[in-house]
Every structure is written in C-alpha cells, then in structure tokens.
Amino acid sequence: MTTQTTAPQTPSTPAADSARTGLVPIPEHIGRALATGASVLTLAATFLAWTWTAEFPGDLTVYGYPGGLQVLVLVGAALTTLFALSSYGVKGLRWLTPSGADAAIKFAALATCGTALYTVIAISTELGGVVNLEPGAYIAAVGSLAALIGALALPFERPEPEPIDPDDSGWEHFKHEVAHGRDIVKAAFASGTPRPLATLPSYAEILIIVAILGLGLTIFTYGIGTEYDELFIGFLIVAGFGFAALNKSGLIARASQISSRHQNIAICGAFLAAAAFPFTQTDDQYATLGVYILIFATVALGLNIVVGLAGLLDLGYVAFLGVGAYAASLVSGSPSSPFHVHFPFWAALLVGAAASLVFGVLIGAPTLRLRGDYLAIVTLGFGEIFRITANNLDGTSGPNLTNGSNGVSAVPNLNIFGFDFGTEHDMAGFTIGRFANYFLLMLLITAVVVLVFRRSGDSRIGRAWVAIREDETAAQAMGINGFRVKLIAFAVGACLAGLAGTVQAHVTYTVTPEQYLFASSTPPNSAFLLAAVVLGGMGTIAGPLIGASLLFLIPNKLQFLGNSQLLVFGLALVLLMRFRPEGLIANRRRQLEFHDKADEPAVLSKTGA
C-alpha cells in the first residue's frame, strides 16, 4: 500500500508575514498596526491647536474644533483609519474595501500626510518659522508620517500559491486547485475588481445613489467655495489621493455598477443635485464659476462626439463656440450689431445653433476626407482663420459685421416669458442672482446635450461612429459611408457648441475674438477642451463633464501661480496619462486598450465585458 504524502502547508505567522513587505522593510502586521494607530493619533491631533495666532487663515488656534486645513487632515485620517480597520475584518466595515484594503490605505495615508506636512510648512513659511507651531501640528505631522510609513510596509502583491506536489492524490490536487483559484481571485481583488456581494433591494441602491450625489454636491460646493489659496491646495491633495484610495478600495467600481443598474435615475439625480447648487450659495461669487463651468463642460461634451465617438482629432473646435456666440449676439438686440434686431431667446438659440451647424458642414465637407494628423492641422487652421476673420470684420479691413477687436458689446440680458435673467429673484426663501439664473438655464441646455449624446451614441449612427474610430478602412469595407458618418458627427458637435455659445454671449455681455484662442492660460480654448475630453474619459458622458469642471475650476483657483499655471497643468497631465491613460471615467473599450495583456482578466471582470 502506497503512502500518500501532502505538501507541507506554511502557517500564517509573523515570520511568514515578514517576507511580504512593501517599500518599507517592516513586517506586514507591524506596518498595518502602525498605520492604524498613527492615523487615529493624527485624527485626534486635528482637535488640538496648530498655531498660536489667528494670522494664518482658517483659525487653527482653537482646541476641540477643527477648522480650515485641519478639517481636510481630519477627513484623510478618518478615511485611513476606516480602511485600516476594514483590513482587519472588523464587522460592519468590510464593505468599505470590496477590492482589498492595502492599496487604499496607502493612498489615504498619502493624502493625510501630504496635507498635514503642507499645512505645517505653510504655517512656518507665512508666520516666520516653526516657533509658531503648537503641539497639535507636531503631533499631526509625526502621526501622519508614521501612518504613511506603516502603509508603505504593506505588500503590493498577493503571495504566489504553493507549488503543487506531484504525489498528491486527486482530492489534494482538487483542494490545491481551489486554493490556487482563490489566490487568483484575491489578486483580481487587489487590482481593483470588487468582490461580488449580494444584490441589494432596488430602494436601497437608489438610496445609495442619492447619498453619492449628495456627497458629490458637498465636495464640489466645498471645493468651489474655498476662501484662500492654502485651503484649495489642501483640498486638491485630499480630493486627488482620496479619490485614488476610493478607487483602489473598489467603492468607485461598486458605485458605478449600482448607477449602471439605475442609469436613468442616476442621471436625473445628478441634474437635480446640480440644480441645488445655486441654493447653497449666499451670493453670485461662486455661481459665476458654476455657469462658466457648465458652458465649458457642454462644449467639451459636444467635442466628445467628434473625438470620443467618431475619433476625429479637432483642434479648432472652440471656433464653433465662437460662431454660435457671434450669431446669437448679432440678433439679440446689441447696439453694436449692424442688424439692429432683437430676436427672442428661442430664436437666437436656433440662430446660434444653426450657424454653428452650417459652419461645421462647410468646414467638414472639404476636409473630412483627410485622416489623423492632417485633419488635426486643417481644423487647427480653421480655428485661427475664424479668429482672424472676426478680428478683421471691423469696417476697415473688411465689412462691418463683428466690430473687429472690440467685439459685439452690450448684449442684453435674457428675458424669457417675463423672467429677467439679469435681476435677482426670490425662490422658496432663497435669493437667486444673475449668474445663478444663467446657471439653471445652462443646466437645462446641458441636459439637452447629454440627451442628444446618449441617444445618438446608442443609435445606428453612433455605432457607425465607433466603427469609424476603431478602423475606418474595415468600417468602409462593411458598407459604412465613412465620409457621411464623419460629416454628421462634425455637424452635430458644432451644433451643440453653438447652443452653449448662445448662452455665453448673454452671460459675458461681450463677444470678442480673443475669447476663442487655440491655447491660453484660462479656458475655454481648443487645447483645454481637448484636454477635458481626454482627462475625463473619451466616449463617456460623465468624463468630459468632470474633466471640464476640473480644468476650469483649478486654473481659476490657482491664479496666484501666475505663469506657472500651465507648467503645473502640464505636469498633472503627464502624471495622469502615465497612471490612468483611459481618463478619470474610463470607457470600457478604451480601458481594455490601455492595459497590458497580463491585466486583461481583471479589467474584463471590472468592466463587465
């Protein structure tokens, strides 16, 4: 009788864990304990005073009540603590890390440490040395740094399964295969694929969507309402690394899965949450940024049809925004308009959209037979031709149509059914100012653009756009008229830009050629529009909206950097394209394109392909 032997099993001991180290050569169990304890210490330090004087903005002199940058450190420390406790399997917190906690702890600790150290450095620099620091600042700096060191000691990869013993019986072999499969699943979890959980009732998932939208509105309102530069920089640190932590934990993927099951409710809820934004403001200071963000985001979504769906690289798209703005301003009763007519808003809206559509067809018809870089150069030329032409139609170099470099000025405020958008109105006990009025109007137009994008993307012509984008030669071989399909994409994208240009003309009062450059330090311009689409995620609805919001908000908040804004912007784009080339909101197809073959199983599982 032959005796069957089994492979020895290595027990999970501290000695075994010591082989699983990360960047810092500390045993895993010690690093996890250090990250947990130090993050709790950092959280407690936010309730202490960090400086003795109120000269530093945010009043960090109060005990027991965090303020300013302390609140951001508190958020980061709380997130790190929750992820760390979840990694221990604490009951009630395991749902926080469906894809594993180790990577999430690293990014949350990095957010906390970065913000705490930045605050300490800012206080020392502005007040004249570390002598101005109180014990709370020292404790927060040391605690957050210790938490980061402990987090970096956590392993980056799951251990390989034990090798199979050739003398194992069939049953032992089966058990080994099961264990091997379990390790593969764990590795998939570590790469960002959420664990399959029991399906929640529909009402519970809808409540989760409502909570997510409420949290998003809170974060956006806080970010746009930051009152000083130091607070906004701290907000960027926490928001950036905090989003990465949530993504690594699998919560972002889980939220996306829930939203996809209730897509209509999620979209309607998102617009309702956005509509609530003006009611959170006490004046028009930040509603101004809100309406410009919506204009920029709407144009970026129109460009997403051209670039994201049809794959046409358009570097002069901002010209269509200018065509719509000029056309609407010339017929809206401006005293500098040579036509001296005053169309109602709906008519001016149709004129702006129609003018942009016509220009889209006129420019696209002779150029869309080109491909790739050649098409990009031609569209870049069109954008410059439009600006120069508008500058020369001043009655001297050409016919008096656009008033040259002075532009079409004194565009009157809109008045729709007796509702004057230029005056304040009281709604449900809230005072809504001029920019808030235009924000709500622009939100309605954005909803129309989202509807057009969604319906056209799911239609037969939308599938033809995707086919052209993937391989135009193969699409034409299958019977798709490439030129006609691309021309339709060009025309639809131009028309949507014209809609946004109509509102822009009334918001800014004046339309000038300098507003429509290819590249400048502030959006909207063609370079920033294209960057918004790529940054947010080509081929998606939420991607360009989020990308445009970030690219408009950040330069406006970082004006103190002066000429260094573009340097910081360029570095951020390089880092993003290195670590997340598919964009913040990834399209399923593009997510597969930008990952190696070794990552395909995890990506396929994550995207549901």
C-alpha positions, 0 to 999 in steps of 0.5 A: 500500500502506497503512502500518500504524502501532502505538501507541507502547508506554511502557517500564517505567522509573523515570520511568514508575514515578514517576507511580504513587505512593501517599500518599507522593510517592516513586517506586514502586521507591524506596518498595518498596526502602525498605520492604524494607530498613527492615523487615529493619533493624527485624527485626534491631533486635528482637535488640538491647536496648530498655531498660536495666532489667528494670522494664518487663515482658517483659525487653527488656534482653537482646541476641540474644533477643527477648522480650515486645513485641519478639517481636510487632515481630519477627513484623510485620517478618518478615511485611513483609519476606516480602511485600516480597520476594514483590513482587519475584518472588523464587522460592519466595515468590510464593505468599505474595501470590496477590492482589498484594503492595502492599496487604499490605505496607502493612498489615504495615508498619502493624502493625510500626510501630504496635507498635514506636512503642507499645512505645517510648512505653510504655517512656518513659511507665512508666520516666520518659522516653526516657533509658531507651531503648537503641539497639535501640528507636531503631533499631526505631522509625526502621526501622519508620517508614521501612518504613511510609513506603516502603509508603505510596509504593506505588500503590493502583491498577493503571495504566489500559491504553493507549488503543487506536489506531484504525489498528491492524490486527486482530492489534494490536487482538487483542494490545491486547485481551489486554493490556487483559484482563490489566490487568483481571485484575491489578486483580481481583488487587489487590482481593483475588481470588487468582490461580488456581494449580494444584490441589494433591494432596488430602494436601497441602491437608489438610496445609495445613489442619492447619498453619492450625489449628495456627497458629490454636491458637498465636495464640489460646493466645498471645493468651489467655495474655498476662501484662500489659496492654502485651503484649495491646495489642501483640498486638491491633495485630499480630493486627488489621493482620496479619490485614488484610495476610493478607487483602489478600495473598489467603492468607485467600481461598486458605485458605478455598477449600482448607477449602471443598474439605475442609469436613468435615475442616476442621471436625473439625480445628478441634474437635480443635485446640480440644480441645488447648487445655486441654493447653497450659495449666499451670493453670485461669487461662486455661481459665476464659476458654476455657469462658466463651468457648465458652458465649458463642460457642454462644449467639451461634451459636444467635442466628445462626439467628434473625438470620443465617438467618431475619433476625429482629432479637432483642434479648432473646435472652440471656433464653433463656440465662437460662431454660435456666440457671434450669431446669437449676439448679432440678433439679440438686440446689441447696439453694436450689431449692424442688424439692429434686431432683437430676436427672442431667446428661442430664436437666437438659440436656433440662430446660434445653433444653426450657424454653428451647424452650417459652419461645421458642414462647410468646414467638414465637407472639404476636409473630412476626407483627410485622416489623423494628423492632417485633419488635426492641422486643417481644423487647427487652421480653421480655428485661427482663420475664424479668429482672424476673420472676426478680428478683421470684420471691423469696417476697415479691413473688411465689412462691418459685421463683428466690430473687429477687436472690440467685439459685439458689446452690450448684449442684453440680458435674457428675458424669457416669458417675463423672467429677467435673467439679469435681476435677482429673484426670490425662490422658496426663501432663497435669493437667486442672482444673475449668474445663478439664473444663467446657471439653471438655464445652462443646466437645462441646455446641458441636459439637452446635450447629454440627451442628444449624446446618449441617444445618438451614441446608442443609435445606428449612427453612433455605432457607425461612429465607433466603427469609424474610430476603431478602423475606418478602412474595415468600417468602409469595407462593411458598407459604412459611408465613412465620409457621411458618418464623419460629416454628421458627427462634425455637424452635430458637435458644432451644433451643440457648441453653438447652443452653449455659445448662445448662452455665453454671449448673454452671460459675458455681455461681450463677444470678442475674438480673443475669447476663442484662442487655440491655447491660453492660460484660462479656458475655454480654448481648443487645447483645454477642451481637448484636454477635458475630453481626454482627462475625463474619459473619451466616449463617456458622458460623465468624463468630459463633464468632470474633466471640464469642471476640473480644468476650469475650476483649478486654473481659476483657483490657482491664479496666484501661480501666475505663469506657472499655471500651465507648467503645473497643468502640464505636469498633472497631465503627464502624471495622469496619462502615465497612471490612468491613460483611459481618463478619470471615467474610463470607457470600457473599450478604451480601458481594455486598450490601455492595459497590458495583456497580463491585466486583461482578466481583471479589467474584463471582470471590472468592466463587465465585458 
